[in-house]
Amino acid sequence: MIRKVLLEFIHESAHMQRWNDHIRPKGFTELDKQAQKMIIAYVLARFQTEESNGTISWRAIIEGGLFEFLHRIVLTDIKPPVYYELMARHGKQINTWVLAELKPRVDCLGSDFYRRMEDYFAEPDCCLLEKKILKAAHFLATQWEFQIIRKLNSNIYGLEETETRIANEIEEHYDLIGVQKIALHKKANHFIELVGQLRFQQRWAQSPRVPETSVMGHMLIVALLSYMVSVIELKACNQRAVNNFFAGLFHDLPEVLTRDIVSPVKRSVAGLDELIKEIENTQVKAKLYPLIPTSWQKELEYFMQDEFTSKIMLQGQIKKVTSEEISRQYNEDQYSPVDGEIIKACDHLAAYMEASLSRSHGIMSRHLRDGLETLYPIYQNKKIAGVDFGQLFDYFK
């Protein structure tokens, strides 16, 4: 079972301010950067699979992103030039220390997970293509931030040097077809720019809260929870684990077009929730899908349409099932399962953690209290496909 210490550790990234020696807007936290990085990694890997006939390991993309995220939280806010010089000179020793720091936090994920993380940092030949994609995604997300930073900090010394360093790093990855597509500043780049706006959409916007989190950061938390539950608790097949991560990562993507409409508003009028869904679907098809290749659209629709409904692909058609049925009958790659019920529970758990952590910092409001009092009874002693969500909610009661 996932432990509280790991969940709290991941949330520390919401406190970590990026570019904190520059003028910057909200939404420049490490959590948001890592979320945007994983969305860009999806775009790059998707282009690459079409170029290289599907030789990408999606599990390595997901886990490599998680390993690098945890590594970054331990090392906190080291200035990039200093970080890269330290890693170049003492990378092996630093990685050994970081892994020792992480071990008591991730031991709940099992010895195999820790061994894969050790190999990822210790073996230069491990996951070469996936590491390259993640590194490119990292610098593309950094470049997205810098374009905003540059306008706010035009008189700061060293800005040109930073711009050159980022551009040089991206140029090193021009052999990736996705980097070439994004560099053209056409549709793929517009997709990343549009989705990036989710970094500025605040969760619980009607309430003060610590730490503040964005819709994009929340999406990554849900994705990581869904993936960890899939691997550790559900013993998910490869495609099920991958689908659950990306369905979690994209579950709030339509909000970039509609903004976050809070649950009380959705429930205030009969049929309003369904109408909002209809508007979201129309907006996504009209404004989001045209920015991505046609061959990706069905996959994203599969992730986002009825995002909280468990489903499989059967003879080319979507079939709605329960997560219990998936575990019992369809836990195989050929069915491409998605556990919408699990993603919904992880979404609610993420919201519950957001409210609970704010309470632990001494910040509480009516809205946060209502969220805590509404969500806990739903999941008290509740299991979904054998996963004890009651215990996960109890961590933060």
C-alpha positions as CSV (number, residue, x, y, z in Angstrom):
1,M,0.0,0.0,0.0
2,I,1.2,3.5,-0.8
3,R,2.3,5.3,2.4
4,K,1.5,8.8,3.6
5,V,5.2,9.7,3.7
6,L,5.5,9.3,0.0
7,L,2.3,11.3,-0.8
8,E,3.4,14.2,1.4
9,F,6.9,14.1,-0.1
10,I,5.5,14.5,-3.6
11,H,3.3,17.4,-2.5
12,E,6.5,19.2,-1.3
13,S,7.1,20.0,-4.9
14,A,4.1,22.4,-4.8
15,H,6.1,24.6,-2.4
16,M,9.2,24.6,-4.5
17,Q,9.3,27.9,-6.5
18,R,11.1,27.9,-9.8
19,W,13.0,30.9,-11.1
20,N,12.9,32.3,-7.6
21,D,15.6,34.8,-8.2
22,H,13.5,36.3,-11.0
23,I,10.1,38.1,-11.3
24,R,7.7,35.4,-12.1
25,P,3.9,34.7,-12.2
26,K,2.0,32.1,-10.2
27,G,2.2,28.6,-11.5
28,F,6.0,28.4,-11.5
29,T,6.4,25.6,-9.0
30,E,8.3,22.3,-9.5
31,L,5.1,20.4,-9.4
32,D,3.7,22.3,-12.4
33,K,7.0,22.1,-14.3
34,Q,7.0,18.3,-13.9
35,A,3.4,18.0,-15.0
36,Q,4.0,20.1,-18.1
37,K,7.2,18.0,-18.8
38,M,5.2,14.8,-18.8
39,I,2.6,16.2,-21.2
40,I,5.4,17.3,-23.5
41,A,7.0,13.9,-23.1
42,Y,3.8,12.3,-24.2
43,V,3.8,14.5,-27.4
44,L,7.4,13.7,-28.1
45,A,7.0,10.0,-27.5
46,R,3.8,9.8,-29.6
47,F,5.7,11.4,-32.6
48,Q,8.6,9.0,-32.0
49,T,6.4,5.9,-32.0
50,E,5.1,6.8,-35.4
51,E,8.7,7.4,-36.6
52,S,10.2,4.3,-35.1
53,N,7.3,1.9,-35.4
54,G,6.4,1.7,-31.7
55,T,9.8,1.0,-30.1
56,I,9.2,3.4,-27.2
57,S,8.7,1.9,-23.7
58,W,5.8,3.9,-22.3
59,R,6.4,2.4,-18.8
60,A,10.0,3.7,-19.0
61,I,8.7,7.2,-20.0
62,I,6.4,7.2,-17.0
63,E,8.7,5.7,-14.4
64,G,11.7,7.7,-15.7
65,G,9.7,10.9,-15.3
66,L,8.7,9.8,-11.8
67,F,12.3,8.9,-10.9
68,E,13.6,12.3,-12.1
69,F,10.8,14.1,-10.3
70,L,11.6,12.4,-7.0
71,H,15.3,13.2,-7.6
72,R,14.6,16.8,-8.2
73,I,12.5,17.1,-5.0
74,V,15.4,15.8,-2.9
75,L,17.9,18.3,-4.5
76,T,15.4,21.2,-4.2
77,D,16.2,24.5,-5.9
78,I,19.8,24.3,-7.1
79,K,20.5,26.8,-9.8
80,P,20.7,24.9,-13.1
81,P,24.4,25.8,-14.1
82,V,25.5,24.7,-10.6
83,Y,23.3,21.6,-10.7
84,Y,24.7,20.4,-14.0
85,E,28.3,21.1,-12.9
86,L,27.8,19.1,-9.7
87,M,26.3,16.2,-11.7
88,A,29.1,16.3,-14.2
89,R,31.8,16.1,-11.5
90,H,30.1,14.1,-8.8
91,G,27.0,12.6,-10.4
92,K,27.6,9.1,-9.1
93,Q,28.0,10.2,-5.5
94,I,25.1,12.6,-5.6
95,N,22.8,9.9,-7.1
96,T,23.9,7.4,-4.4
97,W,23.0,10.0,-1.7
98,V,19.7,10.8,-3.4
99,L,18.7,7.2,-3.6
100,A,19.5,6.7,0.1
101,E,17.2,9.6,0.9
102,L,14.4,8.3,-1.3
103,K,14.6,4.6,-0.1
104,P,12.5,5.0,3.1
105,R,10.0,7.0,1.2
106,V,9.5,4.7,-1.8
107,D,9.9,1.3,-0.1
108,C,6.1,0.9,-0.1
109,L,6.3,0.6,-3.9
110,G,8.4,-2.6,-3.6
111,S,11.9,-3.7,-4.1
112,D,11.5,-4.0,-7.9
113,F,10.5,-0.4,-8.2
114,Y,13.6,0.7,-6.2
115,R,15.9,-1.6,-8.3
116,R,14.5,0.0,-11.5
117,M,15.2,3.5,-10.0
118,E,18.8,2.5,-9.1
119,D,19.4,1.1,-12.6
120,Y,17.9,4.2,-14.2
121,F,20.5,6.5,-12.5
122,A,23.4,4.1,-12.3
123,E,23.4,2.5,-15.8
124,P,24.2,4.9,-18.6
125,D,22.7,2.6,-21.2
126,C,19.4,2.1,-19.4
127,C,16.4,3.5,-21.3
128,L,18.5,5.7,-23.6
129,L,15.7,6.8,-25.9
130,E,13.3,7.4,-23.1
131,K,15.8,9.4,-21.2
132,K,16.5,11.5,-24.3
133,I,12.7,12.2,-24.7
134,L,12.4,13.2,-21.0
135,K,15.4,15.4,-21.2
136,A,14.1,17.1,-24.3
137,A,10.7,17.5,-22.6
138,H,12.4,19.0,-19.6
139,F,14.2,21.7,-21.6
140,L,11.1,22.4,-23.7
141,A,9.1,23.0,-20.5
142,T,11.9,25.2,-19.3
143,Q,11.9,27.2,-22.6
144,W,8.1,27.7,-22.2
145,E,8.8,29.2,-18.7
146,F,11.7,31.3,-20.0
147,Q,9.6,32.9,-22.7
148,I,7.4,34.4,-19.9
149,I,10.3,35.1,-17.6
150,R,12.2,37.0,-20.3
151,K,9.4,39.6,-20.7
152,L,9.3,40.2,-17.0
153,N,13.1,40.4,-16.4
154,S,14.5,42.2,-19.4
155,N,17.0,44.1,-17.3
156,I,18.4,41.2,-15.3
157,Y,22.0,40.4,-15.9
158,G,22.8,37.0,-17.5
159,L,19.4,36.5,-19.2
160,E,21.0,36.1,-22.7
161,E,23.3,33.5,-21.4
162,T,20.3,31.5,-19.9
163,E,18.5,31.8,-23.2
164,T,21.5,30.5,-25.2
165,R,22.0,27.6,-22.8
166,I,18.3,26.5,-23.1
167,A,18.4,26.9,-26.9
168,N,21.6,24.8,-27.1
169,E,20.2,22.0,-25.0
170,I,17.1,21.8,-27.2
171,E,19.2,21.8,-30.4
172,E,21.0,18.7,-29.0
173,H,17.6,16.9,-29.3
174,Y,16.7,17.9,-32.9
175,D,17.1,14.3,-34.0
176,L,13.8,13.7,-32.2
177,I,11.0,14.3,-34.7
178,G,8.8,15.8,-32.0
179,V,11.3,18.4,-31.1
180,Q,11.5,19.4,-34.8
181,K,7.7,19.6,-35.0
182,I,7.6,21.9,-31.9
183,A,10.5,24.0,-33.1
184,L,8.4,24.9,-36.2
185,H,6.0,26.8,-33.9
186,K,3.0,25.2,-35.7
187,K,0.3,22.9,-34.3
188,A,2.3,20.8,-31.9
189,N,3.7,23.9,-30.3
190,H,0.3,25.6,-30.1
191,F,-1.0,22.5,-28.3
192,I,1.8,22.8,-25.7
193,E,1.2,26.5,-25.3
194,L,-2.5,26.0,-24.9
195,V,-2.2,23.2,-22.3
196,G,0.4,25.3,-20.5
197,Q,-2.3,27.7,-19.5
198,L,-3.5,25.1,-16.9
199,R,-0.4,26.1,-14.9
200,F,-2.2,29.4,-14.2
201,Q,-5.6,27.9,-13.3
202,Q,-5.7,27.7,-9.5
203,R,-7.4,24.8,-7.7
204,W,-10.0,25.8,-5.0
205,A,-9.9,29.3,-6.5
206,Q,-12.6,30.5,-4.1
207,S,-10.5,29.7,-1.0
208,P,-7.1,30.6,0.5
209,R,-5.0,27.4,0.7
210,V,-1.4,26.3,1.4
211,P,0.2,25.1,-0.8
212,E,-1.7,26.6,-3.7
213,T,-1.8,24.1,-6.6
214,S,-2.8,24.5,-10.2
215,V,-5.0,22.3,-12.3
216,M,-1.9,21.1,-14.1
217,G,-0.2,20.1,-10.9
218,H,-3.3,18.3,-9.8
219,M,-3.4,16.4,-13.0
220,L,0.1,15.0,-12.4
221,I,-0.8,14.0,-8.8
222,V,-3.8,12.1,-10.1
223,A,-1.7,10.5,-12.8
224,L,1.0,9.3,-10.3
225,L,-1.6,8.1,-7.8
226,S,-3.4,6.1,-10.6
227,Y,-0.1,4.6,-11.8
228,M,1.1,3.6,-8.4
229,V,-2.2,2.1,-7.4
230,S,-2.3,0.2,-10.8
231,V,1.2,-1.2,-10.4
232,I,1.3,-1.9,-6.6
233,E,-2.3,-2.8,-5.8
234,L,-4.0,-3.9,-9.1
235,K,-1.0,-5.8,-10.5
236,A,-2.0,-4.2,-13.7
237,C,-0.9,-5.4,-17.1
238,N,1.4,-3.0,-19.0
239,Q,-1.2,-1.3,-21.1
240,R,-3.6,-0.9,-18.2
241,A,-0.9,0.8,-16.1
242,V,0.1,3.1,-19.0
243,N,-3.5,4.0,-19.8
244,N,-4.3,4.8,-16.2
245,F,-1.4,7.2,-15.9
246,F,-2.2,9.1,-19.1
247,A,-6.0,9.1,-18.4
248,G,-5.2,10.6,-15.0
249,L,-2.7,13.1,-16.6
250,F,-5.3,14.3,-19.1
251,H,-8.5,14.0,-17.1
252,D,-8.9,17.7,-16.6
253,L,-7.5,18.8,-19.9
254,P,-10.8,20.2,-21.2
255,E,-10.7,22.8,-18.4
256,V,-8.1,24.7,-20.4
257,L,-11.1,25.6,-22.6
258,T,-13.9,25.9,-19.9
259,R,-11.9,26.6,-16.7
260,D,-12.6,24.8,-13.5
261,I,-16.3,24.6,-12.7
262,V,-16.6,23.6,-9.1
263,S,-18.7,20.6,-8.1
264,P,-21.3,22.6,-6.1
265,V,-22.1,24.6,-9.2
266,K,-22.3,21.4,-11.4
267,R,-24.7,19.9,-8.9
268,S,-26.8,23.0,-8.4
269,V,-29.2,22.4,-11.3
270,A,-30.5,19.1,-12.5
271,G,-28.8,18.2,-15.8
272,L,-26.2,21.0,-15.5
273,D,-23.3,18.5,-15.1
274,E,-24.3,16.7,-18.3
275,L,-24.6,20.0,-20.2
276,I,-21.1,21.1,-19.0
277,K,-19.7,17.8,-20.3
278,E,-21.4,18.3,-23.6
279,I,-19.9,21.8,-23.9
280,E,-16.5,20.5,-22.9
281,N,-16.6,17.8,-25.6
282,T,-17.7,20.3,-28.3
283,Q,-14.9,22.7,-27.3
284,V,-12.3,19.9,-27.2
285,K,-13.2,18.7,-30.7
286,A,-13.3,22.2,-32.1
287,K,-10.2,23.7,-30.5
288,L,-7.9,21.0,-29.1
289,Y,-8.0,18.1,-31.5
290,P,-7.1,20.2,-34.5
291,L,-3.7,20.9,-32.8
292,I,-2.7,17.2,-32.7
293,P,-2.3,14.6,-35.4
294,T,-5.5,12.8,-36.4
295,S,-4.0,9.5,-35.4
296,W,-3.8,10.6,-31.7
297,Q,-7.3,11.9,-31.4
298,K,-9.0,8.6,-30.7
299,E,-6.5,7.8,-28.0
300,L,-7.0,11.1,-26.2
301,E,-10.8,10.8,-26.6
302,Y,-10.6,7.3,-25.0
303,F,-8.7,8.9,-22.1
304,M,-10.9,11.9,-21.6
305,Q,-14.4,10.8,-22.7
306,D,-16.3,9.5,-19.6
307,E,-13.0,9.8,-17.8
308,F,-14.4,8.3,-14.6
309,T,-15.9,5.2,-16.2
310,S,-13.9,2.0,-16.4
311,K,-13.8,0.6,-19.9
312,I,-12.0,-1.7,-22.3
313,M,-11.6,-2.1,-26.1
314,L,-13.4,-5.1,-27.4
315,Q,-13.3,-5.9,-31.1
316,G,-12.5,-2.3,-31.8
317,Q,-15.4,-0.9,-29.7
318,I,-15.4,0.7,-26.3
319,K,-17.2,-1.4,-23.7
320,K,-18.0,0.0,-20.3
321,V,-17.1,-2.4,-17.4
322,T,-16.2,-2.2,-13.8
323,S,-12.6,-2.2,-12.5
324,E,-13.5,-5.4,-10.6
325,E,-14.4,-6.9,-14.0
326,I,-11.1,-5.6,-15.5
327,S,-9.1,-7.3,-12.7
328,R,-11.1,-10.5,-13.1
329,Q,-11.4,-10.8,-16.9
330,Y,-9.7,-8.1,-18.9
331,N,-6.3,-7.4,-17.2
332,E,-4.5,-8.0,-20.5
333,D,-2.9,-5.6,-23.0
334,Q,-5.2,-6.7,-25.8
335,Y,-8.2,-5.1,-24.0
336,S,-6.4,-1.7,-23.4
337,P,-8.2,-1.3,-20.0
338,V,-8.7,2.1,-18.3
339,D,-9.9,2.1,-14.7
340,G,-12.1,5.2,-14.6
341,E,-13.3,4.3,-11.1
342,I,-9.7,4.2,-9.9
343,I,-8.9,7.6,-11.5
344,K,-12.0,9.1,-10.0
345,A,-11.0,7.9,-6.5
346,C,-7.5,9.2,-7.1
347,D,-9.0,12.5,-8.2
348,H,-11.0,12.7,-5.0
349,L,-8.0,11.6,-2.9
350,A,-5.9,14.4,-4.5
351,A,-8.6,16.9,-3.6
352,Y,-8.9,15.6,-0.1
353,M,-5.1,15.8,0.4
354,E,-5.1,19.4,-0.9
355,A,-7.7,20.4,1.7
356,S,-6.1,18.4,4.5
357,L,-2.6,19.7,3.9
358,S,-3.9,23.2,3.9
359,R,-5.5,22.5,7.3
360,S,-2.2,21.1,8.6
361,H,-0.6,24.5,7.7
362,G,-3.3,26.3,9.6
363,I,-5.3,27.6,6.6
364,M,-9.0,26.4,6.6
365,S,-12.1,27.9,5.0
366,R,-15.7,26.9,4.6
367,H,-15.0,25.5,1.1
368,L,-12.1,23.3,2.3
369,R,-14.1,22.1,5.3
370,D,-17.0,21.2,3.1
371,G,-14.7,19.3,0.8
372,L,-13.2,17.3,3.7
373,E,-16.6,16.6,5.2
374,T,-18.1,15.6,1.8
375,L,-15.4,13.3,0.5
376,Y,-14.4,11.3,3.6
377,P,-17.7,9.6,4.1
378,I,-17.8,8.5,0.5
379,Y,-14.5,6.6,0.8
380,Q,-14.6,5.6,4.5
381,N,-13.9,1.8,4.5
382,K,-14.3,1.7,0.7
383,K,-12.5,-0.7,-1.6
384,I,-12.5,-0.5,-5.4
385,A,-11.3,-3.6,-7.2
386,G,-9.6,-4.6,-3.9
387,V,-7.8,-1.3,-3.4
388,D,-8.4,0.0,0.1
389,F,-9.1,3.7,-0.6
390,G,-10.5,4.0,2.9
391,Q,-7.0,3.6,4.3
392,L,-5.5,6.2,1.9
393,F,-8.2,8.7,3.0
394,D,-7.5,7.8,6.7
395,Y,-3.9,9.0,6.3
396,F,-5.2,12.6,6.0
397,K,-8.3,12.5,8.3
